C-alpha cells in the first residue's frame, strides 16, 4: 500500500516539482496539495495523510502555526522544507520542530539527484514515526548515583540525538541552571547546512554559550558544542577537538559512536553519556564504550522519545545505567555539574 503524502507549498512551481518527485516514487502517492497551513489543517483532518511535506514560510498560516494546530487536532508526521538558511526562516522551522514537526530539509534543487534522494528517503522514513509525545513527569526527581562509586566528578557530557533531537535538546538546555559548569558535546543528525541555524536557535534559549566545535579547540567549562554537520568529531587525550574523517566507514556523518568512543578513551569515568530520541542505532555502541569505561550513561525512555531507535538499541546492549524521561534529564545533569 502506498504512503499517502500531503504536499503544502505556496509556490506553485515548487509544489508541482515536489508532487512530481513523490508520485514518481513507487511506494508513495500525493493524495492532496495545499498552498497554506490553513488548507493543510483542513486536508489533514479530512484525508489523514501518512506524512506531510510542508513549507516553512507561507501566507495566511505558516508552517509553525500549522504544525501546532495539526499536532493538537490530528497528530501527523511533518517534514518541513525551507528555501533559505536565513535566521528568520530557520527560527520558525526550529520552533515548529519543538511544536512537533520531525525535521527540516532544504528544498531540493531541480535535477540534483542527491537532494532528491535525501528528500524522498526522509519522507519515507518519517511516515512511520509515531508522533504523539507522552512525557512522564509523575515520578519524583532523584539524584543519580555515580557509576564509579562517587570517586570522580564528571568533567564532560556527551549527547547523541537524531529524529526529535532538536526539541529534546532545547528541553534540556533551556532548563540547565547558570551554575552548570560541565562542557557538553552533541552530535545531532541534521542536514549540514542547518547546523549553524540550530546553534543560533539553541543559543537564544541557553544560559550557556552554544557553538560549533572547531578543530584544535580546547574544551571549555560551561560551553555547549555541536558537531559540524559534514565531518566527524573526536576528543583527543588532551581534551581538544579533532575534526576530520573517520578511519572506518560510518553510516552517519558526524557519528555519535565515533564521538562517544573518543570520550570514553579520553575521559573514562569522568564523563556522562546520553542517547536521546532518534532513528537507527548511532550512539548505542558509543554509549556502550562509555559504560565500559565507567562513565555515567543515560538513555531516554520510550514514552518521551519521538523515535525509540537509538535509545532502545543502547538499552538492548546494556549500555545505559539509567533510563529517564526527557524532563528528568536536565535536573540530573544540574545535580552532577553545578
C-alpha positions as CSV (number, residue, x, y, z in Angstrom):
1,X,0.0,0.0,0.0
2,X,1.4,3.4,-1.0
3,X,2.3,6.1,1.6
4,X,-0.2,8.9,1.5
5,X,1.6,12.3,1.2
6,X,0.2,15.8,1.6
7,X,2.3,18.5,-0.1
8,X,2.0,22.0,1.4
9,X,3.8,24.8,-0.6
10,X,2.7,28.2,-1.6
11,X,4.9,28.4,-4.7
12,X,3.0,26.6,-7.5
13,X,6.3,25.8,-9.4
14,X,7.9,24.2,-6.3
15,X,4.8,22.4,-5.4
16,X,4.4,20.8,-8.8
17,X,8.1,19.7,-8.7
18,X,7.6,18.1,-5.2
19,X,4.4,16.4,-6.3
20,X,6.1,15.0,-9.4
21,X,9.1,13.7,-7.4
22,X,6.9,11.9,-4.9
23,X,4.5,10.5,-7.5
24,X,7.5,9.1,-9.4
25,X,8.4,7.0,-6.3
26,X,6.7,3.6,-6.5
27,X,5.7,3.4,-2.8
28,X,4.4,7.0,-2.4
29,X,1.4,8.9,-3.7
30,X,0.4,12.6,-3.2
31,X,-3.2,12.5,-2.0
32,X,-3.7,16.3,-1.9
33,X,-1.9,19.6,-2.3
34,X,-2.3,22.8,-0.2
35,X,-0.8,26.3,-0.6
36,X,-1.0,27.4,3.1
37,X,-1.2,26.0,6.6
38,X,-4.9,26.6,7.0
39,X,-5.7,24.4,4.0
40,X,-3.2,21.8,5.2
41,X,-5.1,21.6,8.5
42,X,-8.4,21.0,6.8
43,X,-7.0,18.4,4.4
44,X,-5.2,16.6,7.2
45,X,-8.4,16.2,9.3
46,X,-10.3,15.0,6.2
47,X,-7.9,12.7,4.4
48,X,-5.5,11.5,7.1
49,X,-2.2,11.5,5.2
50,X,0.7,9.3,6.5
51,X,3.1,12.2,6.2
52,X,3.1,16.0,5.5
53,X,5.8,17.7,3.4
54,X,5.3,21.4,4.3
55,X,7.0,24.7,3.5
56,X,8.1,26.8,6.5
57,X,7.0,30.3,5.3
58,X,3.5,30.6,3.7
59,X,0.7,33.2,3.6
60,X,-2.3,33.1,5.9
61,X,-0.8,30.4,8.2
62,X,2.9,29.5,8.3
63,X,4.5,26.1,9.0
64,X,4.8,26.8,12.7
65,X,1.2,27.6,13.4
66,X,0.1,24.8,11.1
67,X,2.3,22.3,13.0
68,X,0.9,23.5,16.3
69,X,-2.7,23.0,15.2
70,X,-2.1,19.7,13.3
71,X,-0.4,18.2,16.4
72,X,-3.3,19.2,18.6
73,X,-6.1,18.1,16.3
74,X,-4.7,15.2,14.1
75,X,-1.0,14.4,15.1
76,X,0.8,13.5,11.8
77,X,4.5,13.2,10.9
78,X,5.6,16.5,9.4
79,X,8.7,17.1,7.3
80,X,9.5,20.8,6.9
81,X,11.2,22.3,3.9
82,X,13.0,25.7,3.8
83,X,14.2,27.7,0.8
84,X,16.9,29.6,2.8
85,X,19.1,29.4,5.8
86,X,18.2,33.0,6.8
87,X,17.8,33.2,10.6
88,X,14.1,34.4,10.5
89,X,13.0,31.4,8.4
90,X,15.1,28.8,10.3
91,X,13.9,30.1,13.6
92,X,10.3,29.4,12.5
93,X,11.4,25.9,11.4
94,X,13.0,25.0,14.7
95,X,10.1,26.4,16.7
96,X,7.9,24.1,14.6
97,X,10.2,21.2,15.4
98,X,9.7,22.0,19.1
99,X,6.0,22.0,18.4
100,X,6.1,18.5,16.9
101,X,7.5,18.6,13.4
102,X,10.1,15.9,12.9
103,X,12.9,17.6,10.8
104,X,13.7,20.3,8.4
105,X,15.3,20.0,4.9
106,X,16.4,22.4,2.3
107,X,14.2,22.5,-0.7
108,X,15.8,20.2,-3.3
109,X,17.4,21.8,-6.3
110,X,15.8,20.6,-9.5
111,X,18.0,18.0,-11.2
112,X,20.1,17.3,-8.1
113,X,19.9,13.6,-7.5
114,X,21.5,13.8,-4.0
115,X,19.0,16.4,-2.8
116,X,16.0,14.5,-4.3
117,X,17.1,11.1,-2.8
118,X,17.6,12.7,0.6
119,X,14.1,14.2,0.4
120,X,12.4,11.0,-0.7
121,X,14.2,8.9,1.9
122,X,13.4,11.3,4.7
123,X,9.7,11.5,3.8
124,X,9.6,7.7,3.6
125,X,11.3,7.2,7.0
126,X,9.3,9.9,8.8
127,X,6.0,8.4,7.6
128,X,6.4,5.6,10.0
129,X,7.1,7.7,13.1
130,X,4.5,7.8,15.9
131,X,4.3,11.5,16.7
132,X,2.3,11.7,20.0
133,X,4.5,12.6,22.9
134,X,3.8,11.2,26.4
135,X,6.4,12.8,28.7
136,X,6.1,11.3,32.2
137,X,6.6,13.8,35.0
138,X,4.8,11.7,37.6
139,X,7.9,10.2,39.3
140,X,9.9,12.4,41.7
141,X,13.4,13.5,40.8
142,X,16.1,11.6,42.5
143,X,19.9,12.2,42.1
144,X,21.8,9.5,40.2
145,X,24.4,7.5,42.0
146,X,27.7,7.7,40.2
147,X,28.6,4.5,38.3
148,X,32.2,4.9,39.5
149,X,31.2,4.8,43.2
150,X,31.5,8.5,43.7
151,X,35.2,8.5,43.2
152,X,35.3,11.0,40.4
153,X,33.1,14.0,39.5
154,X,32.1,14.2,35.8
155,X,34.0,16.7,33.6
156,X,32.1,16.4,30.3
157,X,28.6,15.4,28.9
158,X,28.4,13.7,25.6
159,X,25.0,13.5,23.8
160,X,23.7,11.7,20.7
161,X,20.4,12.7,19.1
162,X,18.6,12.3,15.8
163,X,14.9,12.5,14.9
164,X,13.2,14.6,17.6
165,X,16.6,15.7,18.8
166,X,16.4,19.4,18.4
167,X,13.3,19.6,20.5
168,X,14.8,17.3,23.1
169,X,18.0,19.3,23.2
170,X,16.1,22.6,23.7
171,X,14.2,21.0,26.6
172,X,17.4,20.0,28.3
173,X,19.5,23.1,27.5
174,X,16.8,25.7,28.5
175,X,16.5,24.0,31.9
176,X,20.2,23.9,32.8
177,X,20.9,26.4,35.5
178,X,23.5,29.2,35.1
179,X,25.6,27.4,37.7
180,X,26.1,24.4,35.4
181,X,29.8,24.1,34.7
182,X,30.3,20.9,32.6
183,X,31.1,21.2,28.9
184,X,28.6,19.4,26.7
185,X,29.4,17.9,23.3
186,X,26.5,17.0,21.0
187,X,26.1,15.0,17.8
188,X,22.8,15.8,16.3
189,X,21.8,14.3,12.9
190,X,20.5,17.1,10.8
191,X,21.2,18.4,7.3
192,X,24.7,20.0,7.5
193,X,23.5,23.4,6.1
194,X,21.1,23.7,9.1
195,X,23.7,23.2,11.9
196,X,24.6,26.9,12.2
197,X,20.8,27.7,12.4
198,X,20.4,25.0,15.1
199,X,23.2,26.5,17.1
200,X,21.7,30.0,16.8
201,X,18.3,28.8,17.9
202,X,19.7,26.9,20.9
203,X,21.8,30.0,21.8
204,X,18.5,32.0,22.2
205,X,17.3,29.8,25.0
206,X,20.5,28.8,26.7
207,X,22.2,30.3,29.7
208,X,25.5,29.0,28.3
209,X,27.3,29.7,25.0
210,X,26.4,27.2,22.2
211,X,28.8,26.9,19.3
212,X,30.0,24.6,16.6
213,X,33.1,22.7,17.7
214,X,36.3,23.7,15.9
215,X,39.4,21.6,15.1
216,X,42.1,22.1,17.8
217,X,39.9,24.0,20.2
218,X,40.2,23.2,23.9
219,X,37.0,22.1,25.7
220,X,35.9,24.9,28.0
221,X,33.7,24.6,31.1
222,X,30.0,25.5,30.8
223,X,30.1,25.6,27.0
224,X,27.8,23.6,24.7
225,X,29.4,22.3,21.5
226,X,27.6,21.0,18.4
227,X,29.5,18.7,16.0
228,X,29.8,20.2,12.5
229,X,27.4,18.6,10.0
230,X,29.9,17.5,7.4
231,X,32.7,15.8,9.4
232,X,33.4,13.5,12.4
233,X,34.3,14.9,15.8
234,X,36.8,13.3,18.2
235,X,38.0,14.3,21.7
236,X,41.8,14.0,22.0
237,X,43.6,12.7,25.1
238,X,44.5,16.3,26.0
239,X,40.8,17.3,25.7
240,X,40.8,19.2,22.5
241,X,38.6,18.7,19.4
242,X,39.8,16.8,16.4
243,X,37.5,17.4,13.3
244,X,38.2,15.1,10.4
245,X,37.4,11.8,8.6
246,X,36.9,8.5,10.4
247,X,39.4,5.7,9.8
248,X,36.4,3.4,9.2
249,X,33.3,3.8,7.1
250,X,30.4,5.0,9.2
251,X,26.7,5.2,8.2
252,X,26.3,8.7,9.7
253,X,28.4,11.8,9.5
254,X,29.0,13.0,12.1
255,X,28.9,9.8,14.0
256,X,27.8,9.8,17.7
257,X,29.6,6.4,18.1
258,X,32.9,7.9,17.0
259,X,32.5,10.9,19.3
260,X,31.4,8.8,22.3
261,X,34.2,6.2,21.9
262,X,36.7,9.1,21.9
263,X,35.1,10.5,25.1
264,X,35.4,7.0,26.7
265,X,39.1,6.9,25.9
266,X,39.9,10.5,26.9
267,X,37.7,11.0,30.0
268,X,36.9,7.4,31.2
269,X,34.9,7.5,34.5
270,X,34.7,11.3,34.4
271,X,32.0,11.6,31.8
272,X,28.3,11.4,31.3
273,X,26.9,9.9,28.1
274,X,23.3,10.4,26.9
275,X,21.5,8.8,24.0
276,X,18.3,10.8,23.1
277,X,15.5,10.1,20.7
278,X,16.5,9.1,17.2
279,X,16.1,6.7,14.3
280,X,18.6,3.9,13.8
281,X,21.3,2.9,16.3
282,X,24.1,5.6,16.1
283,X,25.3,6.3,19.6
284,X,24.4,2.9,21.1
285,X,27.8,1.4,20.8
286,X,29.5,4.6,21.7
287,X,27.4,4.7,24.9
288,X,28.4,1.1,25.5
289,X,32.1,2.1,25.3
290,X,31.4,4.9,27.8
291,X,29.6,2.4,30.1
292,X,32.6,0.0,29.9
293,X,34.9,2.9,30.8
294,X,32.9,3.6,34.0
295,X,31.1,6.7,32.8
296,X,27.5,7.6,33.9
297,X,25.3,6.5,31.0
298,X,21.7,7.5,30.3
299,X,19.1,6.6,27.6
300,X,15.9,8.5,27.0
301,X,12.8,6.4,27.8
302,X,10.4,5.2,25.1
303,X,7.4,7.2,26.3
304,X,9.2,10.6,25.8
305,X,11.1,9.6,22.7
306,X,9.8,10.7,19.3
307,X,11.6,7.6,17.9
308,X,13.0,5.0,20.2
309,X,15.5,3.5,17.8
310,X,18.8,4.9,19.2
311,X,18.0,4.8,22.9
312,X,16.2,1.5,22.5
313,X,19.3,-0.1,21.0
314,X,21.5,1.4,23.7
315,X,19.2,-0.2,26.3
316,X,19.3,-3.5,24.4
317,X,23.1,-3.5,24.5
318,X,23.0,-2.9,28.3
319,X,24.8,0.4,27.7
320,X,22.5,2.6,29.9
321,X,22.9,2.7,33.6
322,X,19.7,4.8,33.8
323,X,16.6,5.1,31.6
324,X,15.0,8.5,32.1
325,X,12.1,10.5,30.7
326,X,13.2,13.7,28.9
327,X,12.0,16.2,31.6
328,X,14.2,14.4,34.2
329,X,17.5,14.7,32.3
330,X,18.2,18.4,32.9
331,X,17.7,18.2,36.7
332,X,20.0,15.1,36.8
333,X,22.7,17.0,34.8
334,X,22.3,20.0,37.1
335,X,23.0,17.8,40.1
336,X,26.1,16.4,38.5
337,X,27.6,19.6,37.1
338,X,26.7,22.5,39.3
